[in-house]
Amino acid sequence: MNLVHHDFRLPAFGPRRALEKALLQPACSDDRLSWDSLAATATIVMATTGGSIRTIVTGRRVITTGVYASRKSGRAQPYESMIERAFFMHCEVDPDVVDYAAQPFRFEFVIGGTKRAYIVDAITFRSDGTIEVVEIKNDRRALRDPDYRLKLSAVQEICEAVGWRFRIVFRSDLFEPVEAHCAVEDVQSWAFTEYRTADVFEVVGQLRAHGPLPLGKLAECLGERLLGIAKLKAMMVARIVRLDLTSIPNHSTTVTLVDGPREEIQ
């Protein structure tokens, strides 16, 4: 795989703009993370293709691997656990997530004179302009390792210095409550349902005229009710509408418009 080093730069995935080099300020004493060292050595390494930095699906690994077909991001997202796959499902249906990518780059930096590397599990680009670096773990037991915690602390400091957010997502954040996760699974399963520009105009017009509407009633404006429901679920992936996902959507589920600019995916 061809790799390229950057000082805090990212490729332009979809709607994302390249990020400018950050100005880093020394902030740590010798008995903590050496911020002088981080500032002097921290770089981002990515594949020249703009895809995943690490080839996950090899056919030789004993862990769960696969690719998640994402309509929102317009690309297949490789995963190496069912937790990562669940995270991509949540990103797919979350109207506050504009775009996302799996393992897009790795950080390289020096701690205490030793070069370290950290491959980012995922990165999300949110509707409020926030760029979020995400570490995905089964539970908090992984954080018991002092060396691993030190590495994550360094990554968090780098992210904060360039204006990004760093977050650790655990299995429970995705799979609990069960009803909400089942709702996410249901909506994303209809992501590739086709709809027309006329359908979007009808939905936007109805919601602007009447405010929040029940899913079943709004679906009938698109023709046959079940097909209309499928279209509306696809429109949630496209960030046109927002459905209440506290439980699997039914005819009475509330539908609202997504605030701000929307991606009218066709």
FENRA-V620449 format. One record per residue. RES is the residue in one letter. SS is DSSP state (~ for helix, > for strand, _ for the rest). PHI is phi in radians with two decimals (* if undefined). PSI is psi in radians with two decimals (999 if undefined). Layout:
# FENRA-V620449
res=RES ss=SS phi=PHI psi=PSI
res=RES ss=SS phi=PHI psi=PSI
This chain:
# FENRA-V620449
res=M ss=_ phi=* psi=2.30
res=N ss=_ phi=-1.36 psi=2.31
res=L ss=> phi=-2.12 psi=2.70
res=V ss=> phi=-2.39 psi=2.43
res=H ss=> phi=-1.70 psi=2.45
res=H ss=> phi=-2.38 psi=2.60
res=D ss=_ phi=-1.54 psi=1.60
res=F ss=_ phi=0.96 psi=0.93
res=R ss=_ phi=-2.23 psi=2.60
res=L ss=_ phi=-2.22 psi=2.62
res=P ss=_ phi=-1.25 psi=2.81
res=A ss=_ phi=-1.50 psi=1.54
res=F ss=_ phi=-1.35 psi=2.11
res=G ss=_ phi=0.90 psi=-2.10
res=P ss=_ phi=-1.39 psi=-0.01
res=R ss=_ phi=-1.39 psi=2.47
res=R ss=_ phi=-1.68 psi=2.61
res=A ss=_ phi=-1.06 psi=2.48
res=L ss=_ phi=-1.64 psi=2.35
res=E ss=_ phi=-1.37 psi=2.72
res=K ss=_ phi=-1.07 psi=2.36
res=A ss=_ phi=-1.57 psi=2.68
res=L ss=_ phi=-1.64 psi=2.01
res=L ss=_ phi=-1.78 psi=2.42
res=Q ss=_ phi=-1.97 psi=2.34
res=P ss=_ phi=-1.00 psi=2.34
res=A ss=_ phi=-2.50 psi=-0.10
res=C ss=_ phi=-2.12 psi=2.56
res=S ss=_ phi=-1.49 psi=3.03
res=D ss=_ phi=-1.13 psi=-0.47
res=D ss=_ phi=-1.50 psi=0.06
res=R ss=_ phi=-2.13 psi=-2.82
res=L ss=_ phi=-1.07 psi=2.37
res=S ss=_ phi=-1.39 psi=1.72
res=W ss=~ phi=-1.20 psi=-0.53
res=D ss=~ phi=-1.01 psi=-0.75
res=S ss=~ phi=-1.18 psi=-0.76
res=L ss=~ phi=-1.07 psi=-0.78
res=A ss=~ phi=-1.13 psi=-0.60
res=A ss=~ phi=-1.41 psi=-0.45
res=T ss=~ phi=-2.04 psi=-0.30
res=A ss=_ phi=-1.14 psi=2.22
res=T ss=> phi=-2.41 psi=2.88
res=I ss=> phi=-1.98 psi=2.34
res=V ss=> phi=-2.06 psi=2.28
res=M ss=> phi=-2.42 psi=2.84
res=A ss=> phi=-1.29 psi=2.48
res=T ss=_ phi=-1.12 psi=-0.36
res=T ss=_ phi=-1.32 psi=-0.27
res=G ss=_ phi=1.45 psi=0.04
res=G ss=_ phi=-1.59 psi=-2.78
res=S ss=_ phi=-1.12 psi=2.43
res=I ss=_ phi=-1.23 psi=-0.42
res=R ss=_ phi=-2.23 psi=2.30
res=T ss=_ phi=-1.33 psi=1.92
res=I ss=_ phi=-1.49 psi=-0.79
res=V ss=_ phi=-1.49 psi=1.69
res=T ss=_ phi=-1.90 psi=-0.36
res=G ss=_ phi=1.46 psi=-0.03
res=R ss=_ phi=-2.05 psi=-0.02
res=R ss=_ phi=-1.63 psi=2.53
res=V ss=_ phi=-1.49 psi=-0.19
res=I ss=_ phi=-1.48 psi=2.91
res=T ss=_ phi=-1.23 psi=2.18
res=T ss=_ phi=-2.33 psi=2.80
res=G ss=> phi=3.05 psi=-3.00
res=V ss=> phi=-2.27 psi=2.43
res=Y ss=> phi=-1.82 psi=2.11
res=A ss=> phi=-1.35 psi=1.98
res=S ss=> phi=-1.90 psi=2.10
res=R ss=_ phi=-1.32 psi=-0.65
res=K ss=_ phi=-1.07 psi=-0.83
res=S ss=_ phi=-1.53 psi=-0.26
res=G ss=_ phi=1.30 psi=0.38
res=R ss=> phi=-2.68 psi=2.84
res=A ss=> phi=-1.42 psi=2.28
res=Q ss=> phi=-1.81 psi=1.99
res=P ss=> phi=-1.26 psi=2.51
res=Y ss=> phi=-2.38 psi=2.74
res=E ss=_ phi=-2.24 psi=0.40
res=S ss=_ phi=-2.90 psi=2.76
res=M ss=~ phi=-1.20 psi=-0.38
res=I ss=~ phi=-1.22 psi=-0.75
res=E ss=~ phi=-1.11 psi=-0.71
res=R ss=~ phi=-1.06 psi=-0.74
res=A ss=~ phi=-1.10 psi=-0.67
res=F ss=~ phi=-1.08 psi=-0.72
res=F ss=~ phi=-1.14 psi=-0.64
res=M ss=~ phi=-1.04 psi=-0.77
res=H ss=~ phi=-1.12 psi=-0.72
res=C ss=~ phi=-1.08 psi=-0.67
res=E ss=~ phi=-1.07 psi=-0.67
res=V ss=~ phi=-1.75 psi=-0.11
res=D ss=_ phi=-1.43 psi=1.95
res=P ss=_ phi=-1.10 psi=-0.31
res=D ss=_ phi=-1.42 psi=-0.16
res=V ss=> phi=-1.76 psi=2.05
res=V ss=> phi=-1.46 psi=-0.67
res=D ss=> phi=-2.77 psi=2.82
res=Y ss=> phi=-2.77 psi=2.84
res=A ss=> phi=-2.62 psi=2.55
res=A ss=> phi=-1.63 psi=2.28
res=Q ss=_ phi=0.72 psi=1.01
res=P ss=_ phi=-1.33 psi=-0.38
res=F ss=_ phi=-2.87 psi=3.06
res=R ss=> phi=-2.24 psi=2.58
res=F ss=> phi=-1.53 psi=2.47
res=E ss=> phi=-2.19 psi=2.32
res=F ss=> phi=-2.75 psi=3.01
res=V ss=> phi=-2.07 psi=2.28
res=I ss=> phi=-2.15 psi=2.13
res=G ss=_ phi=0.99 psi=0.62
res=G ss=_ phi=1.47 psi=-0.03
res=T ss=> phi=-1.91 psi=2.27
res=K ss=> phi=-1.30 psi=2.33
res=R ss=> phi=-2.17 psi=2.73
res=A ss=> phi=-2.35 psi=2.55
res=Y ss=> phi=-2.48 psi=2.03
res=I ss=> phi=-1.54 psi=2.15
res=V ss=_ phi=-1.22 psi=2.24
res=D ss=_ phi=-1.13 psi=-0.79
res=A ss=> phi=-2.80 psi=2.79
res=I ss=> phi=-2.35 psi=2.41
res=T ss=> phi=-2.11 psi=2.59
res=F ss=> phi=-2.04 psi=2.02
res=R ss=> phi=-1.76 psi=2.80
res=S ss=_ phi=-1.14 psi=-0.38
res=D ss=_ phi=-1.52 psi=0.11
res=G ss=_ phi=1.62 psi=-0.09
res=T ss=_ phi=-1.24 psi=2.39
res=I ss=> phi=-1.86 psi=2.20
res=E ss=> phi=-2.13 psi=2.14
res=V ss=> phi=-1.60 psi=2.24
res=V ss=> phi=-2.12 psi=2.26
res=E ss=> phi=-1.81 psi=2.25
res=I ss=> phi=-1.97 psi=2.10
res=K ss=> phi=-2.29 psi=2.72
res=N ss=_ phi=-1.17 psi=-0.87
res=D ss=_ phi=-2.74 psi=-3.01
res=R ss=~ phi=-1.40 psi=-0.07
res=R ss=~ phi=-1.09 psi=-0.54
res=A ss=~ phi=-1.09 psi=-0.42
res=L ss=~ phi=-1.44 psi=0.00
res=R ss=~ phi=-1.27 psi=-0.39
res=D ss=_ phi=-1.31 psi=2.01
res=P ss=~ phi=-1.05 psi=-0.67
res=D ss=~ phi=-1.15 psi=-0.69
res=Y ss=~ phi=-1.19 psi=-0.70
res=R ss=~ phi=-1.10 psi=-0.66
res=L ss=~ phi=-1.10 psi=-0.73
res=K ss=~ phi=-1.09 psi=-0.78
res=L ss=~ phi=-1.13 psi=-0.61
res=S ss=~ phi=-1.10 psi=-0.70
res=A ss=~ phi=-1.13 psi=-0.76
res=V ss=~ phi=-1.09 psi=-0.74
res=Q ss=~ phi=-1.10 psi=-0.72
res=E ss=~ phi=-1.12 psi=-0.71
res=I ss=~ phi=-1.10 psi=-0.81
res=C ss=~ phi=-1.04 psi=-0.82
res=E ss=~ phi=-1.11 psi=-0.61
res=A ss=~ phi=-1.15 psi=-0.54
res=V ss=_ phi=-1.73 psi=0.14
res=G ss=_ phi=1.47 psi=0.31
res=W ss=_ phi=-1.69 psi=2.98
res=R ss=> phi=-1.97 psi=2.44
res=F ss=> phi=-2.01 psi=2.30
res=R ss=> phi=-2.47 psi=2.46
res=I ss=> phi=-1.80 psi=2.21
res=V ss=> phi=-1.92 psi=2.25
res=F ss=> phi=-1.84 psi=2.85
res=R ss=~ phi=-0.92 psi=-0.75
res=S ss=~ phi=-1.09 psi=-0.51
res=D ss=~ phi=-1.14 psi=-0.45
res=L ss=~ phi=-1.75 psi=-0.65
res=F ss=~ phi=-1.74 psi=-0.08
res=E ss=_ phi=-2.20 psi=2.43
res=P ss=_ phi=-1.20 psi=2.70
res=V ss=~ phi=-1.03 psi=-0.70
res=E ss=~ phi=-1.05 psi=-0.71
res=A ss=~ phi=-1.19 psi=-0.70
res=H ss=~ phi=-1.16 psi=-0.69
res=C ss=~ phi=-1.07 psi=-0.64
res=A ss=~ phi=-1.13 psi=-0.73
res=V ss=~ phi=-1.07 psi=-0.81
res=E ss=~ phi=-1.01 psi=-0.73
res=D ss=~ phi=-1.13 psi=-0.88
res=V ss=~ phi=-1.12 psi=-0.79
res=Q ss=~ phi=-1.17 psi=-0.40
res=S ss=_ phi=-1.19 psi=-0.27
res=W ss=_ phi=-1.84 psi=0.26
res=A ss=_ phi=-1.01 psi=-0.60
res=F ss=_ phi=-1.66 psi=0.23
res=T ss=_ phi=-1.08 psi=2.32
res=E ss=_ phi=-1.42 psi=2.49
res=Y ss=_ phi=-2.54 psi=2.83
res=R ss=_ phi=-1.81 psi=2.87
res=T ss=~ phi=-1.03 psi=-0.63
res=A ss=~ phi=-1.07 psi=-0.62
res=D ss=~ phi=-1.10 psi=-0.74
res=V ss=~ phi=-1.11 psi=-0.79
res=F ss=~ phi=-1.03 psi=-0.71
res=E ss=~ phi=-1.13 psi=-0.79
res=V ss=~ phi=-1.14 psi=-0.84
res=V ss=~ phi=-1.08 psi=-0.73
res=G ss=~ phi=-1.09 psi=-0.77
res=Q ss=~ phi=-1.10 psi=-0.76
res=L ss=~ phi=-1.26 psi=-0.59
res=R ss=~ phi=-1.22 psi=-0.60
res=A ss=~ phi=-1.37 psi=-0.64
res=H ss=~ phi=-2.03 psi=-0.15
res=G ss=_ phi=1.38 psi=-2.86
res=P ss=_ phi=-0.94 psi=2.41
res=L ss=> phi=-2.28 psi=2.69
res=P ss=> phi=-1.15 psi=2.52
res=L ss=~ phi=-0.98 psi=-0.79
res=G ss=~ phi=-1.09 psi=-0.75
res=K ss=~ phi=-1.15 psi=-0.77
res=L ss=~ phi=-1.16 psi=-0.63
res=A ss=~ phi=-1.09 psi=-0.60
res=E ss=~ phi=-1.14 psi=-0.38
res=C ss=_ phi=-1.24 psi=-0.24
res=L ss=_ phi=-1.81 psi=0.17
res=G ss=_ phi=1.93 psi=-2.31
res=E ss=_ phi=-1.11 psi=2.33
res=R ss=~ phi=-1.04 psi=-0.85
res=L ss=~ phi=-1.11 psi=-0.70
res=L ss=~ phi=-1.16 psi=-0.68
res=G ss=~ phi=-1.09 psi=-0.68
res=I ss=~ phi=-1.10 psi=-0.75
res=A ss=~ phi=-1.07 psi=-0.72
res=K ss=~ phi=-1.10 psi=-0.73
res=L ss=~ phi=-1.16 psi=-0.61
res=K ss=~ phi=-1.14 psi=-0.70
res=A ss=~ phi=-1.14 psi=-0.61
res=M ss=~ phi=-1.20 psi=-0.42
res=M ss=~ phi=-1.21 psi=-0.72
res=V ss=~ phi=-1.06 psi=-0.63
res=A ss=_ phi=-1.39 psi=0.01
res=R ss=_ phi=1.17 psi=0.58
res=I ss=_ phi=-1.68 psi=-0.76
res=V ss=> phi=-2.20 psi=2.87
res=R ss=> phi=-2.21 psi=2.20
res=L ss=> phi=-1.83 psi=2.57
res=D ss=_ phi=-1.24 psi=2.04
res=L ss=_ phi=-1.91 psi=0.54
res=T ss=_ phi=-1.26 psi=-0.30
res=S ss=_ phi=-2.68 psi=2.95
res=I ss=_ phi=-1.02 psi=2.22
res=P ss=_ phi=-0.98 psi=2.40
res=N ss=_ phi=-2.30 psi=-3.02
res=H ss=_ phi=-1.06 psi=-0.43
res=S ss=_ phi=-1.67 psi=-0.05
res=T ss=_ phi=-1.04 psi=2.37
res=T ss=> phi=-1.33 psi=2.36
res=V ss=> phi=-2.07 psi=2.31
res=T ss=> phi=-2.27 psi=2.88
res=L ss=> phi=-1.37 psi=2.57
res=V ss=_ phi=-1.35 psi=2.30
res=D ss=_ phi=-1.22 psi=2.54
res=G ss=_ phi=1.38 psi=-2.95
res=P ss=_ phi=-1.04 psi=2.49
res=R ss=_ phi=-2.13 psi=2.63
res=E ss=_ phi=-1.63 psi=1.88
res=E ss=_ phi=-1.54 psi=1.41
res=I ss=_ phi=-1.30 psi=2.33
res=Q ss=_ phi=-1.98 psi=999
